Amino acid sequence: MSRVRVARPAMLGVFAACALALLGSARAEVGDCAALNGLTIPAASIGLPTSGAAVASASLVATPVANCQVNGRIDPVDPTAPPINFRVNLPTDWNGKAFQLGGGGFDGSVVTATGPIPSAPPGTPGPLARGYTTMGSDSGHSGGNASFALNDEALVNFGYAQLKKTKDVAVALMKAYYQAAPARVYFAGSSQGGREGVTVAQRFPNDYDGVFSRVPVLNFTALQLAGNRMGAPTLASSGGWMNPAERTLLTNATFAACDALDGLADNLIAKYEGCHFDPSTLRCAGGVDTGDDCLSDAQIDAVNTLHSPLTLDYPLANGVTLYPGWPTGHEAASWGAWTMGAAPPPAVQPTGTSPGGALIVNFGAQTIRYFIAKDPAFQTYSFDHNSPLWRDRIQQVSAIVDSTDPNLAAFAAHGGKLIIKEHFGDYAQSPFAGVNYYRSVVATLGKPATDSFARLYVTPGAEHGGANAPSQVDMITVLENWVEHGIAPGNLVQTQPSPARSLPMCRYPAWPQYVFGSTLDASSFACTLAATIDIKPGDSANTINSRSAGATPVAILSNLLFDAPNEVDTSSLTFGRTGDEESLRFCNPDGEDVNGDGMLDLVCHFDTGKAAFVAADTEGVLKGFALGPNALIGSASVRIVH
């Protein structure tokens, strides 16, 4: 029997000893891995309905550190439902904490939880290597497709229940092996696993202390409806499918329109929300496909469909009524897999779990077939999500699988911390869905309360899995510092190994603006906020007499995510024809509601002469700094008179 070392919180000994009595017929000695074989865990020890759990195998392994590797199953209530297969890794040198890892796609394979978490730089130790007990499951079915959803219990397990069940079983095993429960429980996942991370914060707020959620498919139901929507316009008969050369044409055009907005033309659109491009500027003569150097009307329509929101005539769970369109840019990096596929989708979709098409079309069609229509042969191209025929079922599914509840007050009260990370070159799901969710949390709880426990970070240019841009950061350390040491994260630095480059990972809604220095080093960039300003409030023309000896008032407007009077460093403000003019006289520290939206805005007064406007100027620019620290820049039109 190996010697188990436990970083044991003092409060756990008696609690764990009592808990051992709840375990089934097999009984394990402390640190005796082999004795876990055949251990049964009764349903009463699992917080959601099951028929209990059992260990199928337990053996000592040496990698990545010495640990007792436990495999088992959690049996369903419905005998026709599949079990939840799980893995729990119990390190010999235990740090007294646990880490649950999420799945991906439709799940369906056991998450072994032995490696790093999403976004970890190469060589970064994963949770198990750091001494965490780690756990994962197949979410309650085998096979990476949607067919499991024909069973109601399997669908509920996929939606949320397997997360709590797996965690409870893992805790029971820790009590048996270490005679202690974990002092902290963390969760990390990407894509479907990212949704699962936000799910545990929403549904099981007292069970988890820290969550890292990368590119989460939060509004899962509407995402799949939006993905399926791309099937019909990309059919060969529709003409909207684009070959690699045409995708490159579109990518180069969006770079030309948006790449330099962040101060640097480097094939990375860092000012992600400022990128707007009209694909009709690439229109072929007559709108007919004439080759790879232009886009047909059908292809332009397909692009516009992707970028437009999918709207519903009725609310999904938590009042959601749309799925946002995808952002613009970086199309060539992943459209070949996610958006267009290697070829147009088949005119008639094959029966079963391989309906064809690009990945978002395939996933969407599978979801409609198995989650909604419950018909593996259903043809999905003409599916009308607003039809009364499907409304009730879509709402039922949404209530199970969507993770859009904005009220995270219980998670915050427990002391939980949530970090969400979105990639703005992601075409598997729209990063604006995560943005909208974060905004809904702020709208529900208020910005100060949200800032106390939640962060949304943005990685410009990275595709779903993180390639194509600097996207790597050690999120375990970030979470540990916040949860265990009270060190709230600000703007971070993300890296990529080849070519070696770093870039700020800015808190939303800031973006990394190039300032000066090496284009490969994060220190050459500043996280920047776009300020909305009103020059001379009340004067629609913003008229400025450049010869005046007086002052020009400029209002910096607040919004849901920006409290101007409390977040702007007023001493840093400059204003004038270029924005670099040191013209500040004073700011009203109390704020005033300039635009009648109920929020206090910051009104500052600038020396008109020092602003240095000349007759030809049509724009006034304000610069400065805000909390974060973030650079601040805003502009508005002006009319200069003498």
C-alpha positions in Angstrom: 0.0 0.0 0.0 1.4 3.4 -1.0 1.8 6.2 1.5 -0.8 8.9 1.0 0.1 12.4 2.0 -2.8 14.8 2.6 -2.8 18.5 3.0 -5.8 18.2 5.4 -8.0 21.1 6.4 -8.5 20.7 10.2 -12.3 20.7 10.0 -12.6 17.6 7.8 -11.5 14.6 10.0 -14.7 14.0 12.0 -16.9 14.8 9.0 -15.1 12.4 6.7 -15.1 9.6 9.3 -18.9 9.9 9.6 -19.2 9.9 5.8 -17.3 6.6 5.5 -20.2 4.9 7.1 -22.5 5.9 4.2 -20.4 4.0 1.7 -21.5 0.5 0.5 -20.3 -3.0 1.2 -16.7 -2.6 0.1 -14.6 -0.5 2.5 -11.3 1.1 1.7 -8.4 1.6 4.1 -6.9 5.1 3.9 -4.5 5.2 0.9 -5.3 1.7 -0.2 -6.1 2.0 -3.9 -6.8 -1.6 -4.5 -9.4 -1.6 -1.8 -11.5 0.8 -3.8 -12.2 -1.9 -6.3 -15.8 -2.8 -6.1 -16.7 0.0 -3.8 -20.3 1.0 -4.0 -21.7 4.4 -3.3 -25.4 4.5 -2.4 -27.9 6.8 -4.1 -28.4 8.7 -0.8 -24.8 9.9 -1.1 -25.4 11.5 -4.5 -27.3 14.8 -4.6 -29.5 14.1 -7.6 -31.6 11.0 -8.4 -29.5 7.9 -9.4 -29.5 4.2 -8.6 -26.1 4.5 -6.9 -22.6 4.2 -8.2 -19.9 1.6 -8.3 -16.1 1.4 -8.9 -15.2 -0.8 -11.8 -11.4 -0.6 -11.4 -8.9 1.2 -9.2 -5.1 1.0 -9.7 -2.0 2.9 -8.9 -0.4 4.6 -11.9 2.8 6.8 -12.0 1.9 9.5 -14.5 1.6 12.5 -14.5 2.2 12.0 -10.8 1.6 8.9 -8.6 -2.2 8.5 -8.3 -4.9 6.0 -7.7 -6.8 5.9 -11.0 -10.5 5.0 -10.4 -13.0 4.2 -13.2 -16.6 3.5 -12.5 -20.2 4.2 -13.4 -23.2 6.0 -11.9 -26.4 4.0 -12.6 -29.5 5.8 -13.9 -33.0 5.7 -12.4 -34.5 4.8 -15.8 -33.2 1.3 -16.6 -33.2 2.1 -20.3 -31.0 5.2 -19.8 -27.2 4.8 -20.2 -25.0 5.1 -17.1 -22.6 7.9 -16.4 -19.1 6.6 -16.8 -16.5 8.5 -14.7 -12.9 8.8 -13.9 -11.5 10.0 -10.6 -7.7 10.4 -10.1 -6.6 10.4 -6.5 -3.0 11.7 -6.2 -0.7 10.2 -3.6 0.5 13.6 -2.6 -2.9 15.4 -2.3 -3.2 19.1 -1.9 -6.6 18.8 -0.3 -8.5 20.2 -3.3 -10.4 18.9 -6.3 -10.7 19.9 -10.0 -13.5 18.8 -12.3 -12.8 18.9 -16.1 -15.6 19.4 -18.7 -16.1 17.7 -22.0 -16.6 18.9 -25.6 -19.0 18.6 -28.5 -21.9 16.3 -27.6 -19.6 14.7 -25.0 -19.8 10.9 -25.0 -16.3 9.9 -24.0 -14.9 9.9 -20.5 -12.8 12.9 -19.6 -9.7 11.4 -18.1 -8.7 14.7 -16.4 -5.0 13.9 -16.3 -3.7 16.8 -18.4 -3.7 20.6 -18.4 -6.8 22.7 -18.4 -7.8 24.7 -21.5 -5.6 27.6 -22.5 -2.6 26.3 -20.5 0.8 27.2 -22.1 3.0 24.3 -23.0 4.6 22.7 -20.0 2.2 24.2 -17.5 1.3 21.5 -14.9 -2.3 20.4 -14.9 -4.5 20.0 -11.8 -3.4 16.4 -11.2 0.3 17.3 -11.5 -0.3 20.0 -8.9 -1.8 17.6 -6.4 -5.5 18.0 -7.1 -7.9 15.1 -7.1 -9.3 15.4 -10.6 -12.5 14.0 -12.2 -14.4 13.8 -15.4 -17.2 11.8 -17.1 -18.8 11.0 -20.4 -21.8 13.1 -19.3 -24.0 10.0 -19.3 -23.7 8.4 -22.8 -21.1 7.0 -25.1 -20.4 8.2 -28.7 -19.8 11.8 -29.7 -23.2 12.4 -31.3 -26.7 13.5 -30.3 -28.6 10.2 -30.4 -28.6 9.9 -26.6 -31.1 12.8 -26.4 -33.9 10.4 -27.3 -33.8 9.3 -23.7 -35.1 11.9 -21.3 -32.8 11.0 -18.4 -29.8 11.0 -20.7 -30.7 14.5 -21.9 -31.1 15.8 -18.3 -27.7 14.3 -17.5 -26.1 16.0 -20.5 -27.8 19.3 -19.6 -26.6 19.5 -16.0 -27.2 16.5 -13.8 -24.1 14.5 -14.6 -21.9 17.4 -13.3 -23.3 17.2 -9.8 -23.5 13.4 -9.8 -19.9 13.0 -10.9 -18.7 15.6 -8.3 -20.6 13.9 -5.5 -19.2 10.5 -6.3 -15.7 11.9 -6.5 -16.1 13.5 -3.1 -17.3 10.2 -1.7 -14.2 8.5 -3.1 -12.0 11.2 -1.6 -13.6 10.6 1.8 -12.9 6.9 1.4 -9.3 7.3 0.3 -8.1 10.2 2.3 -10.7 10.3 5.1 -11.3 13.9 4.0 -13.4 15.9 1.7 -11.9 18.6 -0.5 -11.4 22.0 0.9 -12.0 23.6 -2.5 -13.6 22.4 -5.7 -12.7 24.0 -9.1 -14.1 23.5 -12.6 -12.6 24.2 -16.0 -13.8 23.4 -19.5 -14.0 24.7 -23.1 -16.9 24.8 -25.5 -19.4 22.3 -24.2 -17.1 22.0 -21.1 -17.2 25.8 -20.9 -21.0 25.7 -20.8 -20.8 23.0 -18.1 -18.6 25.3 -16.1 -21.1 28.1 -16.1 -23.8 25.5 -15.5 -22.3 24.5 -12.1 -22.1 28.1 -11.0 -25.7 28.6 -11.9 -27.3 25.3 -10.7 -24.9 24.1 -8.0 -23.5 27.4 -6.6 -22.5 26.0 -3.2 -20.5 23.1 -4.6 -17.8 25.0 -6.5 -15.3 27.7 -5.6 -13.8 28.6 -8.9 -14.7 28.2 -12.5 -12.8 28.8 -15.8 -15.1 28.7 -18.8 -13.5 29.0 -22.2 -15.6 29.7 -25.3 -18.8 28.3 -23.6 -21.7 27.3 -25.8 -24.1 28.9 -23.2 -27.2 29.4 -25.4 -26.8 25.9 -26.7 -30.3 25.5 -28.2 -30.3 28.7 -30.2 -26.7 28.1 -31.3 -27.8 24.8 -32.9 -30.7 26.4 -34.6 -28.4 29.1 -35.9 -25.9 26.5 -37.1 -28.6 24.5 -38.9 -29.7 27.7 -40.6 -26.5 27.8 -42.5 -27.3 24.5 -44.2 -29.8 25.7 -46.8 -27.8 28.7 -48.1 -24.7 26.6 -48.6 -26.3 23.8 -50.6 -24.8 23.4 -54.0 -28.2 24.2 -55.5 -28.3 27.5 -53.5 -24.9 28.6 -54.6 -23.7 30.0 -51.2 -20.9 27.6 -50.5 -17.4 29.2 -50.7 -14.2 27.4 -51.7 -10.9 28.0 -50.0 -9.8 30.7 -52.5 -13.1 32.6 -52.0 -12.8 32.3 -48.2 -9.3 33.8 -48.5 -10.6 36.6 -50.7 -13.1 37.4 -47.9 -10.5 37.2 -45.2 -8.1 39.5 -47.0 -10.9 42.0 -47.5 -11.9 42.0 -43.8 -8.2 42.5 -42.9 -8.0 45.4 -45.2 -11.0 47.0 -43.6 -10.3 46.2 -39.9 -6.8 45.0 -39.2 -5.2 48.4 -38.7 -8.0 49.7 -36.4 -5.9 48.5 -33.4 -2.9 50.5 -34.7 -1.1 47.6 -36.3 -1.6 45.7 -39.5 -0.6 42.2 -38.5 -3.3 39.9 -39.7 -4.9 40.0 -36.2 -8.1 42.1 -35.7 -7.7 43.2 -32.1 -10.4 45.9 -32.1 -12.9 43.1 -32.5 -16.1 45.0 -31.9 -15.1 47.8 -34.2 -14.9 45.6 -37.3 -17.7 46.0 -39.8 -17.4 44.9 -43.4 -19.9 44.8 -46.2 -19.3 41.7 -48.3 -21.3 43.2 -51.1 -18.2 45.2 -52.0 -16.8 41.9 -53.3 -19.8 41.3 -55.6 -19.3 39.6 -58.9 -20.6 41.5 -61.9 -24.3 40.6 -62.3 -24.2 38.7 -59.0 -23.3 35.4 -60.6 -20.3 33.3 -59.5 -17.6 34.0 -62.1 -14.5 32.8 -60.2 -12.4 33.1 -57.1 -11.9 36.9 -57.3 -15.4 37.9 -56.3 -18.5 36.7 -54.5 -21.9 35.8 -56.0 -25.2 37.2 -54.6 -25.8 33.7 -53.0 -22.4 33.7 -51.3 -23.0 37.3 -50.0 -26.4 36.2 -48.7 -24.7 33.2 -46.9 -22.1 35.5 -45.3 -24.8 37.9 -44.2 -26.9 35.1 -42.7 -24.0 34.0 -40.6 -23.5 37.6 -39.3 -27.1 38.3 -38.6 -28.9 37.2 -35.4 -31.3 34.3 -35.3 -34.5 35.7 -33.6 -37.2 33.8 -31.9 -40.9 34.8 -31.6 -40.9 33.4 -28.0 -38.5 33.3 -25.1 -36.1 30.5 -24.4 -34.9 29.8 -20.9 -34.2 33.0 -18.9 -36.0 35.2 -21.5 -33.4 34.8 -24.3 -35.0 35.6 -27.7 -32.1 35.5 -30.1 -28.7 34.1 -30.9 -26.2 36.7 -32.0 -24.5 36.7 -35.3 -20.9 35.8 -35.6 -18.2 38.5 -35.7 -16.3 39.5 -38.8 -12.7 38.5 -39.6 -10.3 35.5 -39.7 -12.6 33.5 -41.9 -9.8 31.5 -43.6 -8.6 30.1 -40.2 -11.6 27.9 -39.5 -14.5 28.4 -42.0 -13.2 25.3 -43.8 -14.3 23.2 -40.8 -17.0 25.1 -39.0 -18.9 27.3 -41.5 -18.5 26.0 -45.0 -17.0 22.5 -44.7 -14.9 20.7 -47.3 -17.9 20.6 -49.7 -21.5 21.8 -49.8 -23.8 19.8 -47.6 -25.7 16.9 -49.2 -29.0 17.8 -50.9 -30.7 15.0 -49.0 -29.4 14.5 -45.5 -28.5 10.9 -44.6 -30.5 9.3 -41.8 -28.8 9.2 -38.4 -26.0 11.0 -36.7 -24.0 12.1 -39.8 -26.3 14.4 -41.7 -23.4 16.1 -43.4 -22.3 19.7 -43.9 -19.9 22.0 -42.1 -19.6 21.3 -38.3 -22.2 24.0 -37.2 -24.6 22.6 -39.8 -24.0 19.0 -38.7 -24.3 19.8 -35.0 -27.4 21.9 -35.6 -29.1 19.2 -37.7 -28.3 16.5 -35.1 -29.8 18.6 -32.4 -33.0 19.2 -34.3 -33.3 15.5 -35.1 -32.6 14.0 -31.7 -33.3 16.8 -29.1 -36.4 18.4 -30.8 -38.0 16.3 -33.5 -36.9 13.0 -32.0 -36.7 11.7 -35.6 -33.3 10.5 -36.9 -34.5 10.8 -40.5 -35.8 14.4 -40.2 -34.7 16.7 -43.0 -33.6 19.9 -41.3 -32.8 22.5 -44.0 -36.3 23.9 -44.0 -36.8 23.6 -40.2 -38.8 26.7 -38.9 -37.8 27.3 -35.3 -40.7 29.8 -35.0 -43.3 27.3 -36.0 -45.9 26.7 -33.2 -45.4 23.0 -34.0 -41.9 23.0 -32.4 -42.2 25.9 -29.9 -43.0 23.9 -26.8 -40.3 21.3 -27.4 -37.7 23.9 -28.1 -38.5 25.6 -24.8 -38.4 22.3 -23.0 -35.0 21.5 -24.4 -33.7 25.1 -23.6 -34.7 24.7 -20.0 -32.6 21.6 -19.7 -29.4 22.5 -21.7 -29.1 26.2 -21.9 -26.9 28.0 -19.3 -28.1 31.5 -19.5 -29.4 32.2 -16.0 -27.9 35.7 -15.1 -28.6 35.5 -11.4 -25.4 34.3 -10.0 -26.0 35.8 -6.6 -25.8 32.5 -4.8 -22.5 31.6 -6.4 -21.1 35.0 -5.4 -22.5 34.7 -1.9 -20.7 31.3 -1.6 -17.5 33.1 -2.5 -17.3 31.5 -5.9 -15.3 33.1 -8.7 -16.1 32.8 -12.4 -13.8 33.6 -15.4 -15.2 33.4 -18.9 -12.9 33.7 -21.9 -14.1 34.4 -25.5 -12.2 34.0 -28.8 -13.1 36.5 -31.5 -12.0 34.3 -34.3 -14.3 31.5 -33.1 -16.8 30.2 -35.7 -17.9 27.2 -33.7 -20.1 29.5 -31.6 -20.5 33.3 -31.6 -18.4 35.0 -28.9 -21.2 37.6 -28.7 -23.3 35.0 -26.9 -20.8 35.0 -24.1 -20.7 38.8 -24.2 -24.5 39.0 -24.1 -24.5 36.6 -21.1 -22.0 38.7 -19.2 -23.9 41.8 -19.9 -27.1 40.1 -18.5 -25.2 39.2 -15.3 -24.2 42.9 -14.9 -27.7 44.1 -15.7 -29.1 41.7 -13.0 -26.5 42.1 -10.2 -25.0 45.5 -11.0 -21.4 46.2 -12.0 -19.8 46.4 -8.6 -21.3 43.1 -7.5 -20.4 41.4 -10.7 -16.8 42.8 -10.6 -16.4 41.2 -7.1 -16.7 37.6 -8.5 -16.8 37.5 -12.3 -14.6 38.4 -15.3 -15.0 38.2 -19.0 -11.8 38.2 -21.0 -11.3 38.4 -24.8 -8.8 36.8 -27.1 -8.8 38.6 -30.5 -8.3 36.4 -33.6 -8.1 33.0 -31.9 -10.3 30.2 -33.3 -12.4 27.9 -31.1 -9.5 25.9 -29.8 -7.2 28.8 -29.4 -5.0 28.6 -32.5 -4.3 31.5 -34.8 -3.4 34.1 -32.1 -1.8 34.4 -28.6 -4.4 32.7 -26.4 -2.5 30.8 -23.7 -2.4 31.7 -20.0 -2.1 29.7 -16.8 -5.7 30.0 -15.5 -5.3 27.6 -12.6 -2.9 30.1 -10.9 -5.2 33.0 -11.7 -8.2 31.2 -10.2 -6.2 30.0 -7.1 -5.0 33.6 -6.5 -8.5 35.0 -6.6 -10.3 32.2 -4.7 -7.7 31.5 -2.1 -5.7 34.7 -1.7 -8.2 37.4 -2.7 -6.1 38.7 -5.6 -8.7 39.8 -8.2 -7.3 39.5 -11.7 -7.0 42.6 -13.9 -5.8 42.6 -17.5 -3.6 39.5 -18.1 -1.0 38.4 -20.7 -1.6 35.6 -23.2 1.0 33.9 -25.3 1.6 31.6 -28.2 4.7 29.5 -28.7 5.2 29.6 -32.5 5.8 32.2 -33.6 6.6 33.4 -30.1 4.3 36.3 -29.3 2.4 37.7 -26.4 -0.6 40.0 -26.3 -2.7 41.6 -23.5 -5.7 39.5 -22.5 -8.0 42.5 -21.8 -11.1 42.5 -19.7 -14.1 43.0 -21.9 -14.9 45.5 -23.4 -11.3 46.6 -23.7 -9.1 45.6 -26.7 -5.3 45.6 -27.1 -4.3 48.7 -29.0 -0.7 48.9 -30.3 1.2 51.8 -28.9 4.9 51.3 -29.7 7.7 48.8 -29.5 8.0 45.2 -30.6 4.9 43.9 -32.3 5.5 40.5 -30.7 5.5 41.7 -27.1 2.4 42.4 -24.9 4.1 45.4 -23.3 3.8 47.3 -26.6 0.0 47.3 -26.4 -2.5 48.9 -24.1 -5.9 47.6 -23.2 -8.1 50.3 -24.5 -11.7 51.3 -23.9 -13.8 53.2 -26.5 -15.4 56.1 -24.7 -18.6 57.7 -26.0 -18.3 61.4 -25.6 -20.6 64.4 -26.1 -18.8 67.6 -26.9 -20.7 70.6 -25.7 -23.8 68.7 -24.4 -27.0 70.3 -25.7 -25.3 71.6 -28.9 -26.1 69.1 -31.6 -23.6 70.7 -33.9 -20.8 70.6 -31.3 -19.8 74.1 -32.3 -16.4 75.4 -31.0 -15.1 78.9 -31.4 -11.4 78.3 -31.7 -10.5 81.8 -30.6 -12.5 81.6 -27.4 -10.7 82.2 -24.2 -13.3 80.0 -22.4 -13.8 76.3 -21.8 -15.3 73.5 -23.9 -17.4 71.0 -21.9 -17.0 67.3 -22.8 -19.2 64.6 -21.3 -17.8 61.1 -21.0 -20.9 59.0 -21.0 -21.5 56.0 -18.7 -23.0 52.7 -19.8 -23.8 49.3 -18.3 -20.1 48.3 -18.1 -18.5 51.7 -17.6 -19.1 54.1 -14.6 -17.4 57.2 -15.9 -17.3 59.3 -12.8 -15.8 56.5 -10.7 -13.6 54.8 -13.3 -11.9 57.6 -15.2 -8.6 59.0 -14.0 -9.5 62.6 -14.6 -5.9 63.8 -14.1 -4.9 61.9 -17.2 -7.4 63.4 -19.6 -6.3 65.3 -22.7 -8.6 66.8 -25.4 -8.3 68.6 -28.7 -7.7 68.2 -32.4 -5.4 65.2 -31.9 -6.4 64.1 -28.4 -2.9 64.8 -27.1 -3.5 68.4 -26.1 -3.1 69.1 -22.4 -6.1 71.3 -22.1 -8.0 70.1 -19.0 -9.3 72.7 -16.6 -11.5 70.7 -14.2 -14.1 67.9 -14.0 -17.4 67.8 -12.1 -16.6 65.0 -9.5 -20.3 64.4 -8.7 -21.3 63.5 -12.3 -24.5 64.5 -14.1 -26.9 62.6 -16.3 -26.3 64.3 -19.6 -28.3 62.0 -21.9 -31.2 61.1 -19.7 -30.4 57.4 -19.4 -30.4 57.4 -15.6 -26.6 57.0 -15.3 -24.3 59.7 -14.1 -21.8 60.8 -16.7 -18.5 62.6 -16.2 -18.4 66.2 -17.5 -15.0 67.8 -17.8 -14.1 71.3 -19.1 -11.1 71.9 -21.4 -9.4 75.1 -22.3 -10.6 75.9 -25.8 -7.5 77.7 -26.8 -5.2 74.8 -25.7 -7.3 72.3 -27.6 -5.7 73.9 -30.7 -8.5 73.4 -33.2 -8.2 74.9 -36.6 -10.9 75.7 -39.2 -10.5 72.5 -41.1 -11.0 70.2 -38.1 -14.1 68.1 -38.1 -13.4 65.8 -35.1 -12.5 66.3 -31.4 -10.5 63.6 -29.7 -10.3 62.7 -26.0 -7.7 60.5 -24.5 -6.9 59.3 -21.0 -6.9 56.3 -18.6 -9.5 54.4 -16.7 -9.4 51.7 -14.0 -8.0 48.4 -15.2 -5.7 50.1 -16.0 -7.1 50.8 -19.5 -6.3 53.5 -22.0 -9.4 55.5 -22.9 -10.1 57.1 -26.3 -13.2 58.8 -27.7 -14.1 61.1 -30.5 -17.0 63.1 -31.8 -17.7 65.5 -34.6 -17.1 69.2 -34.2 -17.8 72.4 -36.1 -15.1 75.0 -35.8 -15.9 78.7 -36.1 -13.7 81.8 -35.6 
